């Protein structure tokens, strides 16, 4: 998560939506020294210029006051309702089917999918979604069930949406400074159409019904690897 007091914006960070890359791009606008090196892992940062939440596997351990995947309600509580309401708020979103598939390969790469490796791929994905799946993190863009963002960066329209938001905030859009973090785990060419069983598809439609309706997503014929 990010807060920029200089540029009056708040960025809330969702899971498996290119959130770390987007966060890293906008991070420098929250720092007293905008040329500090950017890294995938970092401690929390707080200054008069802004706030950068801690990024690490232990970010949510309770050690930090500000961390990467903080819920919007907690950010509002800590900043105060006036500031939260006045600042421009945005986050990243992604087609839920694409997001679930990307998360599955990400968690499996870290050994967090506790299912037999010899299960057929479609059955293994279905079982993972039924047992655990990717967290439904709408608390990053909703408070009490109410949508509170001013804009979003869509994963499938990343560069154009970031350019538009930079324009709204009067910030420079420099695509060469956008890092690609946490990518390359999902096998290239793996599509939702080939991986989702009918049951897995129904589970995602049930779990992410709000997102499918709110953001206008549907089941993709193909899904870009990430």
MARVEXPA-519411 format. One line per field, with one value per residue: residue number from 1; residue in one letter; x, y, z of N, C-alpha, C in turn. Coordinates in nm, 4 decimals. Each point is the difference from the previous one (the first is absolute). Example, Ala and Ser with C-alpha at 12.3 -4.5 7.8 and 13.67 -1.06 7.14 Angstrom:
! residues 2
num = [1:2] .
residu = [A:S] .
nu = [1.3190:-0.0350] .
nv = [-0.5690:0.1050] .
nw = [0.7800:-0.0720] .
cau = [-0.0890:0.0820] .
cav = [0.1190:0.1190] .
caw = [0.0000:0.0060] .
cu = [0.0900:-0.0770] .
cv = [0.1200:0.1090] .
cw = [0.0000:0.0730] .
! end
This chain:
! residues 226
num = [1:2:3:4:5:6:7:8:9:10:11:12:13:14:15:16:17:18:19:20:21:22:23:24:25:26:27:28:29:30:31:32:33:34:35:36:37:38:39:40:41:42:43:44:45:46:47:48:49:50:51:52:53:54:55:56:57:58:59:60:61:62:63:64:65:66:67:68:69:70:71:72:73:74:75:76:77:78:79:80:81:82:83:84:85:86:87:88:89:90:91:92:93:94:95:96:97:98:99:100:101:102:103:104:105:106:107:108:109:110:111:112:113:114:115:116:117:118:119:120:121:122:123:124:125:126:127:128:129:130:131:132:133:134:135:136:137:138:139:140:141:142:143:144:145:146:147:148:149:150:151:152:153:154:155:156:157:158:159:160:161:162:163:164:165:166:167:168:169:170:171:172:173:174:175:176:177:178:179:180:181:182:183:184:185:186:187:188:189:190:191:192:193:194:195:196:197:198:199:200:201:202:203:204:205:206:207:208:209:210:211:212:213:214:215:216:217:218:219:220:221:222:223:224:225:226] .
residu = [X:X:X:X:X:X:X:X:X:X:X:X:X:X:X:X:X:X:X:X:X:X:X:X:X:X:X:X:X:X:X:X:X:X:X:X:X:X:X:X:X:X:X:X:X:X:X:X:X:X:X:X:X:X:X:X:X:X:X:X:X:X:X:X:X:X:X:X:X:X:X:X:X:X:X:X:X:X:X:X:X:X:X:X:X:X:X:X:X:X:X:X:X:X:X:X:X:X:X:X:X:X:X:X:X:X:X:X:X:X:X:X:X:X:X:X:X:X:X:X:X:X:X:X:X:X:X:X:X:X:X:X:X:X:X:X:X:X:X:X:X:X:X:X:X:X:X:X:X:X:X:X:X:X:X:X:X:X:X:X:X:X:X:X:X:X:X:X:X:X:X:X:X:X:X:X:X:X:X:X:X:X:X:X:X:X:X:X:X:X:X:X:X:X:X:X:X:X:X:X:X:X:X:X:X:X:X:X:X:X:X:X:X:X:X:X:X:X:X:X:X:X:X:X:X:X] .
nu = [0.0834:-0.0543:0.0628:-0.0423:0.0658:0.1086:-0.0453:-0.0294:0.0712:-0.0854:0.0930:-0.1044:0.0623:-0.0461:-0.0494:0.1179:0.0281:0.1278:-0.0539:0.0977:-0.0143:-0.1313:0.0021:0.0898:-0.0848:-0.1081:0.0834:0.0709:-0.1285:0.0387:0.1164:0.0686:0.0678:-0.0529:0.1314:-0.0647:0.0867:-0.0638:-0.0575:-0.0039:0.1046:-0.0774:0.0601:-0.0870:-0.0584:0.0340:-0.0465:0.0381:0.0821:-0.0001:-0.0679:0.0901:-0.0960:0.0296:0.1006:-0.0566:0.0507:0.0721:-0.0418:-0.0779:0.1221:-0.0351:0.1119:-0.0780:0.0041:0.0884:-0.0843:0.0517:-0.0572:0.0163:-0.1034:-0.0868:-0.0794:0.1062:0.0231:-0.1304:-0.0038:0.1138:-0.0494:-0.1170:-0.1266:0.0395:0.1180:-0.0533:-0.0969:0.0953:0.0814:0.0659:-0.0940:0.0978:-0.0268:0.0570:-0.0583:-0.0640:-0.0207:-0.1029:-0.0412:0.0454:-0.0551:-0.1063:0.0040:0.0258:-0.0937:-0.0741:0.0522:-0.0338:-0.1142:-0.0258:0.0510:-0.0735:-0.0578:-0.0870:0.0067:-0.0676:0.0225:-0.0353:0.1258:-0.0391:-0.0730:-0.0948:0.0605:-0.1006:0.0165:0.1299:-0.0164:-0.0911:0.0799:0.0996:-0.0764:-0.0424:0.1279:0.0608:0.0761:-0.0046:0.0542:-0.1227:0.0695:-0.1317:0.0543:0.0696:-0.1186:-0.0410:-0.0857:-0.0234:0.0615:0.0522:-0.0071:0.1309:0.0328:0.0949:0.0881:0.0222:0.1013:-0.0469:0.0186:-0.1105:-0.0020:0.1043:0.0706:-0.1056:-0.0363:0.1237:0.0079:-0.1221:0.0351:0.1137:-0.0775:-0.0836:0.1142:0.0088:0.0157:0.1304:-0.0343:0.0792:-0.0553:0.1129:-0.0674:-0.0876:0.0274:0.0515:-0.0830:0.0474:0.0769:-0.0459:-0.0970:-0.1050:-0.0190:0.0848:-0.1045:0.0102:-0.1095:-0.0912:-0.0190:0.1314:0.0021:-0.1056:-0.0338:-0.1130:0.0419:0.1247:-0.0538:-0.0868:0.1055:0.0729:-0.0977:-0.0039:0.1294:0.0022:-0.1217:0.0435:0.1203:-0.0585:-0.0861:0.0778:0.0884:-0.1091:0.0547:0.0521:-0.0415:0.1335:-0.0014:0.0795:0.1088:0.0470:0.1129:0.0087] .
nv = [-0.1189:0.1061:0.1005:0.0881:0.0667:-0.0119:-0.1168:-0.0161:-0.1142:-0.1006:-0.0943:-0.0789:-0.0984:-0.0455:-0.1249:-0.0260:0.1307:-0.0352:-0.0242:-0.0921:-0.0322:0.0111:-0.0692:-0.0792:0.0092:-0.0071:-0.0930:0.0344:0.0056:-0.1009:0.0161:0.0280:-0.1121:0.0567:0.0154:-0.0263:-0.0978:-0.0586:-0.0728:-0.1274:-0.0063:0.0543:0.0761:0.0229:0.0997:0.0922:0.1029:0.1265:-0.0650:-0.1048:-0.1066:-0.0944:-0.0873:-0.0742:-0.0456:-0.1110:-0.1208:0.0800:0.0629:-0.1080:-0.0077:0.1262:-0.0148:0.0188:0.1327:0.0054:-0.0737:-0.0834:-0.1039:0.1199:-0.0353:0.0411:-0.0777:-0.0801:0.0142:-0.0038:-0.1037:-0.0405:0.0261:-0.0508:0.0114:0.1164:-0.0431:-0.1088:0.0790:0.0822:-0.0977:0.0020:-0.0931:-0.0902:-0.1031:-0.1193:-0.0332:-0.1167:-0.0536:-0.0277:-0.0453:0.1043:0.0741:-0.0779:-0.0058:0.1287:0.0210:-0.0858:0.0429:0.1203:-0.0356:-0.0648:0.1056:0.0548:-0.1038:0.0952:-0.0717:-0.0335:-0.0282:-0.1289:-0.0086:-0.1238:0.0885:-0.0307:0.0805:-0.0335:-0.1262:0.0174:0.0735:-0.0844:-0.0981:0.0673:0.0296:-0.1273:-0.0349:0.0791:-0.0123:0.0930:0.0776:0.0137:0.0884:-0.0084:-0.0392:-0.0192:-0.0263:-0.0726:0.0804:-0.1007:-0.0631:0.1190:0.0123:0.0145:-0.0680:0.0828:-0.0999:-0.0747:-0.0816:-0.0246:-0.1192:-0.0182:0.1114:-0.0660:0.0051:-0.0243:-0.0892:-0.0447:0.0077:-0.0534:-0.0872:-0.0187:0.0015:-0.0784:-0.0594:0.0353:-0.1288:-0.0128:-0.0337:-0.0877:-0.0586:0.0589:0.0746:-0.0631:-0.0481:-0.1166:-0.0004:-0.1073:-0.0115:-0.0699:-0.0093:0.0650:-0.1266:0.0397:0.0738:-0.0086:-0.0550:0.0901:0.0091:-0.0223:0.0928:0.0743:-0.0830:-0.0607:-0.0907:-0.0008:0.0017:-0.0928:-0.0593:0.0299:-0.0391:-0.0973:-0.0302:0.0236:-0.0290:0.0611:-0.0575:-0.1141:0.0358:0.0320:-0.0892:-0.0712:-0.0871:-0.0924:-0.1208:0.0069:0.0157:0.1054:-0.0301:0.1227:-0.0603:-0.0225] .
nw = [0.0000:-0.0530:0.0610:-0.0872:0.0945:-0.0714:-0.0385:0.1276:0.0101:-0.0095:0.0127:-0.0213:0.0637:-0.1149:0.0001:-0.0581:0.0011:0.0091:0.1196:0.0079:-0.1265:0.0099:0.1125:-0.0584:-0.1034:0.0752:0.0460:-0.1061:-0.0312:0.0799:-0.0619:0.1099:-0.0246:-0.1075:0.0165:0.1121:0.0136:-0.1007:0.0949:-0.0322:0.0838:0.0953:0.0925:0.0982:-0.0633:0.0913:-0.0718:0.0012:-0.0806:0.0819:-0.0366:0.0261:-0.0232:0.1057:-0.0733:0.0446:0.0120:0.0822:-0.1095:0.0022:0.0503:-0.0142:-0.0677:-0.1081:0.0056:-0.1014:-0.0745:-0.0883:0.0571:0.0490:0.0760:-0.0890:0.0717:0.0082:-0.1296:-0.0228:0.0804:-0.0576:-0.1205:0.0330:0.0274:0.0506:0.0418:0.0523:0.0391:0.0378:0.0407:-0.1142:-0.0120:-0.0139:-0.0774:0.0003:-0.1131:-0.0017:-0.1178:0.0816:-0.1177:-0.0630:0.0938:0.0047:-0.1314:-0.0069:0.0937:-0.0669:-0.1126:0.0453:0.0601:-0.1128:-0.0602:0.0969:-0.0587:-0.0324:-0.1113:0.1082:-0.1256:-0.0216:-0.0305:0.0287:0.0659:-0.0861:-0.0853:-0.0785:0.0396:-0.0152:-0.1089:-0.0434:0.0420:-0.0553:-0.1037:0.0011:0.0213:-0.0872:-0.1081:-0.0936:0.0942:0.0432:-0.0685:-0.0077:0.1166:-0.1130:-0.0541:0.1025:0.0568:0.0840:-0.1017:0.0300:-0.1314:0.0295:-0.1085:-0.0453:-0.0093:-0.1076:0.0219:-0.1206:0.0487:-0.0701:0.0698:0.0488:-0.1111:-0.0753:0.0915:0.0078:-0.1303:-0.0037:0.0931:-0.0633:-0.1074:0.0650:0.0326:-0.1271:-0.0237:-0.0127:-0.1231:0.0605:-0.1041:-0.0353:0.0876:-0.0756:0.1219:-0.0339:0.1044:0.0594:-0.1056:-0.1035:0.0926:-0.0457:-0.0368:-0.0913:-0.0381:0.1332:-0.0486:0.0348:-0.1318:0.0017:0.0978:-0.0312:0.0984:-0.0300:0.0904:-0.0482:-0.1194:0.0402:0.0556:-0.1062:-0.0779:0.0906:0.0091:-0.1308:0.0429:0.1105:-0.0104:-0.0304:0.0929:0.1042:-0.0422:-0.0160:0.0851:-0.0827:-0.0315:0.0090:-0.1301:0.0152:0.0628:0.0063:-0.0267:0.1329] .
cau = [-0.0834:0.0725:-0.0664:0.0823:-0.0539:0.0359:-0.0842:-0.1364:-0.0610:0.0099:-0.0022:-0.0203:0.0651:-0.0693:0.0860:0.0147:-0.0598:0.1126:-0.0008:0.1334:0.0620:-0.0640:0.0412:0.1389:0.0056:-0.0516:0.0651:0.0910:-0.0771:-0.0341:0.1264:0.0692:0.1025:-0.0657:0.0946:0.0378:-0.0157:-0.1238:0.0216:-0.1221:-0.0159:0.0432:-0.0661:-0.0919:0.0620:-0.0928:0.0598:-0.0945:-0.0331:-0.0983:0.0108:0.0105:-0.0165:0.1032:-0.0171:0.0772:-0.0834:-0.0414:-0.0551:-0.1236:0.0282:-0.0296:0.1188:-0.0060:-0.1232:-0.0444:0.0505:-0.0398:-0.1387:-0.0906:-0.1364:-0.0319:-0.0614:0.1058:0.0709:-0.0853:0.0042:0.1284:0.0199:-0.1127:-0.0996:0.0106:0.1098:-0.0324:-0.1017:0.0513:0.1055:-0.0376:0.0240:-0.0045:0.0592:0.0036:-0.0974:0.0300:-0.1055:0.0134:0.0452:0.1422:0.0668:0.0021:0.0942:0.1341:0.0291:0.0204:0.1367:0.0899:0.0022:0.0565:0.1448:0.0505:-0.0337:-0.1151:-0.1155:0.0222:-0.0764:0.0913:0.0511:-0.0391:-0.1373:-0.0101:0.0110:-0.1316:-0.0555:0.0797:-0.0431:-0.1354:0.0088:0.0616:-0.1004:-0.1027:0.0539:0.0620:-0.0067:0.0585:-0.0869:-0.0895:0.0536:-0.0766:0.0165:0.0965:-0.0705:-0.1327:-0.0107:-0.1374:-0.0740:-0.0136:0.1185:0.0521:0.1080:-0.0291:0.0391:0.0706:0.0911:-0.0332:0.1185:0.0052:0.0137:0.0878:0.0726:-0.0937:-0.0675:0.0978:0.0199:-0.1177:0.0038:0.1080:-0.0546:-0.0914:0.0773:0.1069:0.1265:0.0562:-0.0126:0.1267:-0.0175:0.1270:0.0257:-0.0927:0.0663:-0.0829:0.0307:-0.0825:-0.0520:0.0757:-0.0256:-0.1045:0.0496:-0.0440:-0.1041:-0.1020:-0.1237:-0.1109:-0.0868:0.0512:0.0271:-0.1167:-0.1135:-0.1275:-0.0148:0.0938:-0.0557:-0.1147:0.0520:0.0516:-0.1157:-0.0650:0.0884:0.0337:-0.1180:0.0022:0.1006:-0.0449:-0.1050:0.0481:0.1012:-0.0418:0.0792:-0.0641:0.0950:0.0803:0.0363:0.1434:0.0519:0.1431:0.0845:0.0645] .
cav = [0.1189:0.1255:0.1284:0.1146:0.1271:0.1028:-0.0103:-0.0272:-0.1238:-0.1227:-0.1210:-0.1220:-0.1055:-0.1271:-0.1176:-0.0580:0.0906:0.0879:0.1015:0.0388:0.0807:0.1321:0.0627:0.0428:0.1162:0.1195:0.0141:0.1145:0.1216:-0.0013:0.0045:0.1286:-0.0103:-0.0819:-0.0849:-0.1173:-0.1238:-0.0734:-0.1440:-0.0778:-0.0119:0.1207:0.0364:0.1123:0.1318:0.1062:0.1323:0.1050:-0.0149:-0.1051:-0.1294:-0.1209:-0.1160:-0.1028:-0.1069:-0.1199:-0.1127:0.0217:0.1361:-0.0009:-0.0727:0.0834:0.0804:0.1301:0.0778:0.0124:-0.1116:0.0033:-0.0363:0.0530:0.0300:0.1421:0.0493:0.0268:0.1190:0.1145:0.0187:0.0548:0.1322:0.0875:0.0020:0.1189:-0.0208:-0.1135:0.0422:0.1051:-0.0503:-0.0831:-0.1392:-0.0949:-0.1312:-0.0843:-0.1083:-0.1001:-0.0978:-0.0977:-0.1301:0.0175:0.0220:-0.1278:-0.0884:0.0506:-0.0252:-0.1441:-0.0342:0.0725:-0.0707:-0.1326:0.0171:0.0155:-0.1193:0.0290:-0.0779:-0.1281:-0.1023:-0.0911:0.0475:-0.0882:0.0283:0.0738:0.1442:0.0611:-0.0458:0.0593:0.1390:-0.0010:-0.0332:0.1139:0.1066:-0.0431:-0.0093:0.1243:0.0993:0.1321:0.0787:0.1023:0.1187:0.1208:0.1000:0.1015:0.1028:0.0204:0.0139:-0.0305:-0.0371:0.1147:0.0265:0.1299:0.0467:0.1013:-0.0538:-0.1281:-0.0434:-0.1361:-0.0793:-0.0219:0.1311:0.0570:0.1215:0.1079:0.0440:0.0728:0.1298:0.0827:0.0401:0.0989:0.1257:0.0542:0.0438:0.0888:-0.0689:-0.0441:-0.1391:-0.0442:-0.1461:-0.0702:-0.0124:-0.0971:-0.1299:-0.1201:-0.0776:-0.1176:-0.0561:-0.1108:-0.1261:-0.0725:-0.0479:0.0808:-0.0569:-0.0703:0.0760:-0.0360:-0.0944:-0.1356:-0.0356:0.0029:-0.0903:0.0689:0.0264:0.1065:0.1247:0.0372:0.0460:0.1358:0.0874:0.0206:0.0718:0.1325:0.0539:0.1463:0.0513:-0.0249:0.0979:0.1382:0.0367:-0.0440:-0.1116:-0.1272:-0.1093:0.0269:-0.1117:-0.0136:0.0830:0.0259:-0.0539:0.0972] .
caw = [0.0000:-0.0087:0.0235:-0.0375:0.0489:-0.0983:-0.1191:0.0482:-0.0484:0.0781:-0.0809:0.0768:-0.0767:-0.0130:-0.0171:-0.1341:-0.0986:-0.0337:0.1048:0.0459:-0.1056:0.0013:0.1251:-0.0134:-0.0880:0.0679:0.1298:0.0097:0.0244:0.1424:0.0720:0.0122:-0.1040:-0.1029:-0.0720:0.0781:-0.0787:0.0184:0.0067:0.0212:0.1447:0.0686:0.1246:-0.0134:-0.0099:0.0374:0.0088:-0.0360:-0.1416:-0.0191:0.0672:-0.0816:0.0860:-0.0058:-0.0988:0.0293:0.0388:0.1389:0.0105:0.0775:0.1235:0.1155:0.0295:-0.0658:0.0056:-0.1391:-0.0786:-0.1410:-0.0317:0.1021:-0.0425:-0.0145:0.1234:0.0972:-0.0483:0.0336:0.1452:0.0402:-0.0604:0.0315:-0.1058:-0.0861:-0.0946:-0.0854:-0.0950:-0.0886:-0.0874:-0.1145:0.0385:-0.1105:0.0225:-0.1186:-0.0064:-0.1028:-0.0189:0.1078:-0.0484:-0.0302:0.1292:0.0710:-0.0678:0.0267:0.1410:0.0177:-0.0372:0.0912:0.1275:-0.0215:-0.0120:0.1366:0.0759:0.0849:-0.0462:0.0680:-0.0706:-0.0717:-0.1279:-0.1089:-0.0424:-0.1258:0.0257:0.0162:0.1273:0.1085:0.0107:0.0555:0.1423:0.0691:0.0092:0.0945:0.1356:0.0452:-0.1059:0.0224:0.0871:-0.0549:0.0688:-0.0325:0.1067:-0.0450:-0.0769:0.0591:0.1451:0.0365:-0.1201:-0.0910:-0.0826:0.0432:-0.0858:-0.1020:-0.1300:0.0088:-0.1055:-0.0400:-0.0343:-0.1448:-0.0654:0.1022:-0.0373:-0.0331:0.1218:0.0813:-0.0653:0.0292:0.1401:0.0116:-0.0496:0.1001:0.1157:-0.0481:0.0200:-0.1281:-0.0398:-0.0577:-0.0021:0.0176:0.1440:0.0576:0.0135:-0.0083:0.1204:0.0296:-0.1251:-0.0556:0.0689:-0.0730:-0.1303:-0.1133:-0.0831:0.0782:-0.0097:0.0875:-0.0701:0.0110:0.1393:0.0888:-0.0156:0.0207:0.1430:0.0364:-0.0537:0.0840:0.1284:-0.0181:-0.0235:0.1291:0.0915:-0.0516:-0.0686:0.0079:-0.0927:-0.1362:-0.0289:0.0186:-0.0987:-0.1320:-0.0505:-0.0266:-0.0183:-0.1206:-0.0871:0.0167:0.1085:-0.0193:0.1076:0.0890] .
cu = [0.0869:-0.0909:0.0983:-0.0668:0.0299:-0.0969:-0.1421:-0.0630:0.0243:-0.0099:-0.0172:0.0410:-0.0773:0.1000:-0.0050:-0.0720:0.1053:0.0146:0.1368:0.0695:-0.0572:0.0388:0.1422:0.0116:-0.0405:0.0690:0.0826:-0.0727:-0.0463:0.1238:0.0553:0.1125:-0.0548:0.0931:0.0538:-0.0178:-0.1281:0.0306:-0.1309:-0.0316:0.0495:-0.0718:-0.1004:0.0768:-0.1062:0.0778:-0.1073:-0.0436:-0.1075:0.0328:0.0120:-0.0110:0.1117:-0.0365:0.0931:-0.0963:-0.0542:-0.0679:-0.1237:0.0159:-0.0400:0.1152:-0.0161:-0.1349:-0.0618:0.0599:-0.0713:-0.1496:-0.0988:-0.1401:-0.0258:-0.0570:0.1057:0.0829:-0.0801:0.0038:0.1284:0.0243:-0.1046:-0.0929:0.0127:0.1072:-0.0324:-0.1029:0.0524:0.1030:-0.0588:0.0407:-0.0114:0.0662:0.0059:-0.1089:0.0367:-0.1203:0.0152:0.0473:0.1501:0.0796:0.0127:0.1035:0.1443:0.0411:0.0279:0.1439:0.1015:0.0125:0.0613:0.1517:0.0651:-0.0346:-0.1212:-0.1285:0.0203:-0.0897:0.0965:0.0384:-0.0477:-0.1467:0.0016:-0.0120:-0.1357:-0.0636:0.0731:-0.0384:-0.1385:0.0025:0.0592:-0.0992:-0.1048:0.0503:0.0523:-0.0142:0.0667:-0.0936:-0.0880:0.0347:-0.0734:0.0043:0.1072:-0.0684:-0.1429:0.0131:-0.1464:-0.0869:-0.0168:0.1319:0.0506:0.1150:-0.0490:0.0345:0.0701:0.0973:-0.0362:0.1265:0.0169:0.0161:0.0983:0.0597:-0.0947:-0.0690:0.0949:0.0267:-0.1169:0.0022:0.1128:-0.0486:-0.0923:0.0746:0.1115:0.1383:0.0544:-0.0280:0.1259:-0.0010:0.1286:0.0344:-0.0971:0.0704:-0.0987:0.0411:-0.0985:-0.0665:0.0807:-0.0233:-0.1025:0.0528:-0.0586:-0.1053:-0.1081:-0.1272:-0.1038:-0.0862:0.0472:0.0147:-0.1252:-0.1017:-0.1289:-0.0197:0.0914:-0.0521:-0.1165:0.0459:0.0517:-0.1148:-0.0728:0.0851:0.0232:-0.1162:-0.0010:0.0961:-0.0427:-0.1054:0.0539:0.0933:-0.0289:0.0816:-0.0874:0.1057:0.0791:0.0261:0.1470:0.0443:0.1499:0.0803:0.0620:0.0356] .
cv = [0.1239:0.1149:0.1082:0.1267:0.1130:0.0017:-0.0451:-0.1230:-0.1130:-0.1171:-0.1189:-0.1184:-0.1312:-0.1103:-0.0515:0.0816:0.0920:0.1099:0.0453:0.0873:0.1411:0.0762:0.0553:0.1232:0.1276:0.0274:0.1270:0.1316:0.0105:0.0171:0.1415:0.0083:-0.0901:-0.0927:-0.1138:-0.1254:-0.0733:-0.1492:-0.0707:-0.0148:0.1281:0.0131:0.1107:0.1313:0.1040:0.1304:0.1032:-0.0116:-0.1053:-0.1265:-0.1099:-0.1183:-0.1013:-0.1055:-0.1150:-0.1115:0.0184:0.1351:0.0057:-0.0709:0.0763:0.0906:0.1437:0.0687:0.0108:-0.1148:-0.0056:-0.0227:0.0464:0.0219:0.1505:0.0583:0.0348:0.1209:0.1253:0.0292:0.0694:0.1407:0.1010:0.0116:0.1174:-0.0197:-0.1134:0.0393:0.0973:-0.0531:-0.0880:-0.1441:-0.0919:-0.1311:-0.0741:-0.1071:-0.0928:-0.0915:-0.1100:-0.1376:0.0022:0.0133:-0.1300:-0.0935:0.0429:-0.0286:-0.1473:-0.0383:0.0683:-0.0741:-0.1393:0.0065:0.0136:-0.1209:0.0153:-0.0671:-0.1426:-0.1092:-0.0881:0.0536:-0.0857:0.0142:0.0670:0.1496:0.0646:-0.0385:0.0623:0.1463:0.0077:-0.0257:0.1151:0.1142:-0.0358:0.0033:0.1332:0.1084:0.1313:0.0812:0.0971:0.1296:0.1281:0.1031:0.1033:0.1118:0.0234:0.0170:-0.0221:-0.0344:0.1113:0.0244:0.1412:0.0517:0.1094:-0.0492:-0.1331:-0.0137:-0.1439:-0.0720:-0.0133:0.1302:0.0858:0.1350:0.1168:0.0534:0.0759:0.1380:0.0941:0.0503:0.0983:0.1365:0.0647:0.0585:0.0985:-0.0567:-0.0452:-0.1475:-0.0386:-0.1533:-0.0777:-0.0194:-0.0951:-0.1349:-0.1148:-0.0910:-0.1161:-0.0558:-0.1234:-0.1345:-0.0840:-0.0444:0.0815:-0.0743:-0.0750:0.0829:-0.0481:-0.1064:-0.1441:-0.0465:-0.0116:-0.1080:0.0807:0.0341:0.1138:0.1358:0.0482:0.0527:0.1437:0.0979:0.0311:0.0879:0.1447:0.0634:0.1523:0.0571:-0.0189:0.1020:0.1427:0.0433:-0.0541:-0.1129:-0.1220:-0.1065:0.0213:-0.1260:-0.0308:0.0917:0.0137:-0.0536:0.1131:-0.0661] .
cw = [0.0000:0.0417:-0.0413:0.0510:-0.0993:-0.1175:0.0319:-0.0654:0.0988:-0.0970:0.0925:-0.0864:0.0066:-0.0346:-0.1434:-0.1070:-0.0616:0.1040:0.0454:-0.1036:-0.0014:0.1260:-0.0109:-0.0898:0.0739:0.1335:0.0105:0.0274:0.1454:0.0879:0.0083:-0.1022:-0.1100:-0.0756:0.0861:-0.0856:0.0368:0.0020:0.0316:0.1486:0.0654:0.1329:-0.0265:0.0000:0.0338:0.0096:-0.0302:-0.1459:-0.0220:0.0757:-0.1059:0.0949:-0.0180:-0.1041:0.0359:0.0345:0.1415:0.0196:0.0879:0.1339:0.1252:0.0393:-0.0486:0.0224:-0.1391:-0.0795:-0.1341:-0.0233:0.1080:-0.0564:-0.0047:0.1295:0.1037:-0.0419:0.0342:0.1490:0.0433:-0.0551:0.0465:-0.1197:-0.0944:-0.1054:-0.0962:-0.1061:-0.1037:-0.0992:-0.1112:0.0291:-0.1217:0.0387:-0.1334:0.0097:-0.1152:-0.0140:0.1056:-0.0459:-0.0284:0.1295:0.0787:-0.0616:0.0255:0.1443:0.0264:-0.0325:0.0925:0.1334:-0.0143:-0.0098:0.1376:0.0880:0.0895:-0.0479:0.0503:-0.0586:-0.0787:-0.1373:-0.1172:-0.0387:-0.1368:0.0281:0.0257:0.1335:0.1179:0.0207:0.0636:0.1505:0.0805:0.0173:0.1054:0.1443:0.0528:-0.1038:0.0365:0.0892:-0.0785:0.0725:-0.0365:0.1121:-0.0338:-0.0777:0.0474:0.1508:0.0356:-0.1192:-0.1010:-0.0719:0.0268:-0.0870:-0.0946:-0.1402:0.0230:-0.1166:-0.0315:-0.0471:-0.1508:-0.0782:0.0793:-0.0391:-0.0257:0.1245:0.0923:-0.0592:0.0311:0.1444:0.0258:-0.0481:0.1010:0.1191:-0.0363:0.0308:-0.1349:-0.0254:-0.0762:-0.0029:0.0194:0.1482:0.0683:0.0102:-0.0192:0.1141:0.0144:-0.1255:-0.0383:0.0663:-0.0759:-0.1363:-0.1151:-0.0804:0.0751:0.0037:0.0996:-0.0646:0.0164:0.1438:0.0874:-0.0374:0.0187:0.1470:0.0439:-0.0477:0.0870:0.1357:-0.0084:-0.0229:0.1302:0.0907:-0.0424:-0.0760:0.0013:-0.1034:-0.1452:-0.0413:0.0016:-0.1127:-0.1398:-0.0591:-0.0266:-0.0174:-0.1288:-0.0811:0.0109:0.1132:-0.0169:0.1176:0.0801:0.1301] .
! end
